[in-house]
């Protein structure tokens, strides 16, 4: 494991997204984009975030990220790249 492999945990990425949603009124997608863009180094990784309203954000700053999402409205999505 590289020393920066747990940067998402050390930087409290999930917590930072929750704070932005709660304090600034941003949607979960906007908050996730802001944290990944402004608080992580390029190539650090990404996250899948789910808002209280069920909105799903899948944001990353790497060339690709394995990710998937499903919801009760019929969304079923599995992706690797953009």
Secondary structure as UniProt FT lines:
FT   TURN            3..6
FT   HELIX           7..10
FT   TURN            11..12
FT   HELIX           13..24
FT   HELIX           28..39
FT   TURN            42..43
FT   STRAND          46..50
FT   TURN            52..53
FT   STRAND          56..60
FT   STRAND          67..70
FT   TURN            72..73
FT   STRAND          76..79
//
